[in-house]
Amino acid sequence: MSDYEHTCMIRGDGGKTLRAILDQICNKWTLLIVATLDQSRVRFTDLQHQIPGISQRMLTLTLRNLERDGLVDRTVHAEVPPRVEYELTPTGKSLLPPALALAGWALQHVPHIEASRAAYEKRSQAAIG
């Protein structure tokens, strides 16, 4: 595939569709939820306990969006009290390898990125002062 074909794939409809999908996948909580669901079905309350800092509302919203996008299946068991479990769909499981690759890239480049940030801050402060 040529460089032009790569950029066309990214830009497509002006990037609108791709941006909408990536906005959902790359938000603060999605990858943590997907990684938590990697091994098995998990109940809502267990998910909330396994993901530090996530509110009930944010967990609910993120799970709804993941279900809407076909990445997560939701199963409601007719019990008292009701039991709701979540698990990754095959599409959700297919997100793990690229997510892990991106996380690996980030970890590999942490020293460079942190050094660049520090240098930028130093330049910014010098320009102001």
Buried (B, 14 or more C-beta within 10 A) or exposed (E): EEEEEEEEEEEEEEEEEBEEEEEBBEBEBBBBBBBBBBEEEBEBEEBBEBBEEBEEEBBEEBBEBBBEBEBBBEEEEEEEEEEBBBBBBEEBBEBBEEBEEEEEEEEEEEEEEEEEEEEEEEEEEEEEE
